Amino acid sequence: MQGVFFRASTRAQAQQLGLRGLARNLADGRVEVVAVGDADSLDALERWLHEGSPRARVDRVLREEATGHAVGEGFSIA
């Protein structure tokens, strides 16, 4: 996933859904999103990620349960 303002748009969507976590660029150009919250909100974020922000190009979304990620309060971008 990558595109103009993708991480910032993801943060805005996650905050609207009441999720905590982060969105960050990976070295290979992909964006990693780690989100914590209730199942319905996580499902809604996943649906949104398939489309992304208006000018983003989303090739695929891979969802997996993650353990060991420490997320603070709110939703950050890196």
Sequence and secondary structure as in RCSB ss.txt:
>XXXX:A:sequence
MQGVFFRASTRAQAQQLGLRGLARNLADGRVEVVAVGDADSLDALERWLHEGSPRARVDRVLREEATGHAVGEGF
SIA
>XXXX:A:secstr
 EETTHHHHHHHHHHHTT EEEEEE TTS EEEEEES HHHHHHHHHHHHH STTEE          S    SSE
EE 
